[in-house]
Amino acid sequence: MAREFTNLIEAVDSVKSKKAVIFDMDGLIFDTERVFMEQLAVAMKEHGYTLTRDIYTDTLGLGGKKLVNFMYSEFGYDYPFEECSKLAQERMAMICDTIGLSVKPQIRELLKKLREDKIKCGVASSTKTELVNKYLSKAGLDGYFDVIIGGEQVVVSKPEPDIFICACERLNVSPAKALVLEDSENGIRAAKAAGIPVICVPDLKEPSKECQKLVTAIVRR
């Protein structure tokens, strides 16, 4: 059974072998999954489609062709994926530029602690690198990360391990000496497939029993 924590720093400190920590972004660093779900639901409604919470949570961690194919499987090949995604992303950008994005609890404190401990940090997100950089910069978090990898930098997205393997290579650390922080089941599966210990920090969806068996710890902030 995975150990359960309420303090993210304590959970990360419990993994003694780590030389680097790799963060997911959406739903882990920022409270963006909830906001994007709302904006995508509005954009889809404008095109005559209804997005449910259950469908959206099944997309968490997906990117690229996997995300496109999933949405086509749910809404048919006539679904205007590019148009709806673009509308939602534009509205997210407006929120980022105006009121800003909410940083999740304990993230700033953890990043400061990891810097003090001289632990390398990276971001491995299914979101495009340009947006990852923008969000981190706006929140004043960009200086904490040695490596930032967006979804377009790898051929296949989570739950395949490619993005985490890439992060380890860029951080110059072996998978066994890294640690992944993830909120999504697809991200957990990707980290496990890459051979990296992973801590689950649930956001919109609780991890399944299957995924609970794959993680080192669960943190409920």
C-alpha positions in Angstrom: 0.0 0.0 0.0 1.2 3.5 -0.8 1.9 5.7 2.2 -0.5 8.6 2.6 0.6 12.2 3.5 -1.0 15.6 3.8 2.4 17.4 3.5 4.0 17.4 0.1 7.5 18.2 1.4 7.4 15.3 3.9 6.3 12.9 1.1 9.1 14.0 -1.2 11.7 13.9 1.7 10.6 10.3 2.3 12.1 9.2 -1.0 15.8 9.3 0.1 17.4 8.1 -3.2 16.2 11.1 -5.3 18.7 13.3 -7.2 16.0 15.1 -9.2 12.3 15.8 -9.0 10.2 15.9 -12.1 6.9 17.8 -11.9 3.8 17.5 -14.0 2.3 21.0 -14.4 -1.5 21.1 -14.9 -3.3 20.1 -11.8 0.0 19.6 -9.9 1.8 23.0 -10.0 -1.2 25.1 -11.1 -5.0 24.7 -10.6 -5.4 24.8 -14.3 -7.2 21.5 -15.0 -10.4 22.8 -13.4 -10.2 26.2 -15.2 -9.4 24.6 -18.6 -12.2 22.1 -18.1 -14.6 25.0 -17.7 -13.3 26.9 -20.6 -13.3 23.9 -22.9 -16.9 23.0 -21.8 -18.0 26.5 -22.9 -16.1 26.3 -26.2 -17.6 22.9 -26.9 -21.1 24.1 -26.0 -20.7 26.9 -28.6 -20.1 24.2 -31.2 -23.0 22.0 -30.0 -21.1 19.5 -27.9 -21.5 18.7 -24.2 -18.4 18.0 -22.1 -18.9 16.1 -18.9 -16.5 15.9 -15.9 -16.1 12.2 -16.4 -15.0 12.6 -20.0 -12.6 15.4 -19.2 -11.0 13.5 -16.3 -10.3 10.6 -18.6 -8.2 13.0 -20.7 -5.9 14.1 -17.9 -2.3 13.7 -18.8 -3.1 12.9 -22.5 -1.6 15.0 -25.3 -1.0 15.0 -29.0 -2.6 12.3 -31.1 -3.7 10.3 -28.1 -5.8 13.2 -26.9 -7.2 13.9 -30.4 -8.1 10.3 -30.9 -9.8 10.1 -27.5 -12.0 13.1 -28.2 -12.9 11.7 -31.6 -13.9 8.4 -30.0 -16.2 10.2 -27.6 -17.7 12.8 -30.0 -17.2 11.5 -33.5 -14.8 12.5 -36.3 -16.8 15.6 -37.0 -15.8 17.1 -33.6 -13.9 20.3 -34.3 -11.0 19.5 -32.0 -8.7 22.3 -33.2 -11.3 25.0 -33.0 -12.5 24.1 -29.5 -9.0 23.6 -28.1 -7.9 26.9 -29.5 -10.8 28.8 -28.0 -10.2 27.2 -24.6 -6.5 27.9 -24.8 -7.0 31.6 -25.8 -9.3 32.1 -22.8 -6.8 30.4 -20.5 -4.2 32.8 -21.8 -6.4 35.7 -21.0 -6.9 34.4 -17.5 -3.1 34.0 -17.1 -2.5 37.5 -18.4 -5.1 39.2 -16.2 -6.0 37.6 -12.8 -3.2 35.0 -13.1 -3.2 31.2 -12.4 -3.5 29.8 -8.9 -0.4 28.0 -7.7 -1.3 24.8 -5.9 -0.7 24.6 -2.1 2.8 23.7 -0.9 4.4 24.0 -4.4 6.4 27.2 -3.7 7.6 25.9 -0.4 8.6 22.6 -1.9 10.6 24.3 -4.7 12.4 26.4 -2.2 13.3 23.4 -0.1 14.5 21.4 -3.2 16.7 24.4 -4.2 18.2 24.5 -0.7 18.9 20.8 -0.8 20.5 21.2 -4.3 18.0 18.8 -5.9 17.5 19.3 -9.6 14.0 20.0 -10.8 12.2 19.6 -14.1 8.8 20.0 -15.6 7.3 17.3 -17.9 3.9 18.4 -19.2 1.6 17.4 -22.0 1.0 21.1 -22.5 3.0 22.9 -25.2 6.4 24.2 -24.0 5.6 27.8 -25.0 2.6 27.7 -22.6 4.5 25.9 -19.8 7.2 28.6 -20.0 4.5 31.4 -20.0 2.6 30.0 -17.0 5.8 29.4 -14.9 7.2 32.8 -15.8 3.9 34.7 -14.9 3.9 32.9 -11.5 7.6 33.6 -10.9 8.4 29.9 -10.8 10.5 29.5 -13.9 13.8 30.0 -12.1 13.4 26.9 -10.1 13.5 24.5 -13.0 16.6 23.1 -14.7 14.6 21.5 -17.6 11.2 22.2 -19.1 9.7 19.7 -21.5 6.4 20.2 -23.2 4.3 17.7 -24.9 5.4 18.5 -28.5 9.0 17.6 -27.6 8.3 13.9 -27.6 6.7 11.7 -30.3 4.1 10.0 -28.0 2.5 11.4 -24.9 1.6 10.0 -21.5 0.8 7.2 -20.6 3.9 6.3 -22.7 7.1 6.9 -20.7 8.9 9.0 -23.4 8.5 12.4 -21.7 9.9 11.2 -18.4 12.7 9.4 -20.0 13.6 12.6 -21.9 13.5 14.5 -18.7 15.9 12.2 -17.0 18.3 12.4 -19.9 18.2 16.2 -19.9 18.6 16.3 -16.1 21.5 13.7 -16.4 20.0 11.4 -13.8 19.0 7.8 -14.0 15.3 7.0 -13.7 15.9 5.1 -10.4 17.4 8.3 -8.9 14.6 10.6 -10.0 11.1 11.2 -8.5 7.9 12.2 -10.4 5.1 14.2 -8.9 1.8 13.5 -10.8 -1.9 14.1 -10.4 -3.2 12.0 -13.3 -3.5 8.3 -13.8 -1.9 8.6 -17.3 1.0 10.4 -15.8 1.4 7.8 -13.1 1.4 5.0 -15.7 4.0 6.9 -17.7 6.3 7.4 -14.8 6.0 3.8 -13.8 6.8 2.6 -17.3 9.9 4.8 -17.3 11.1 3.1 -14.1 10.8 6.2 -12.0 9.2 6.3 -8.5 6.1 8.4 -8.5 4.1 10.3 -5.9 0.4 10.9 -6.7 -1.1 14.3 -5.7 -4.8 13.9 -6.7 -6.6 16.8 -8.3 -9.8 16.3 -10.2 -9.8 12.6 -9.9 -8.9 10.1 -7.3 -6.4 7.4 -8.4 -7.8 4.0 -9.2 -6.9 1.0 -7.1 -4.6 0.0 -10.0 -2.8 3.3 -9.9 -2.6 3.3 -6.1 -0.5 0.2 -6.4 1.9 1.9 -8.8 2.8 4.9 -6.6 5.3 5.4 -3.7 3.0 7.7 -1.8 -0.3 9.7 -2.1 -0.5 13.3 -0.9 -3.9 14.8 -0.2 -3.3 18.5 0.2 
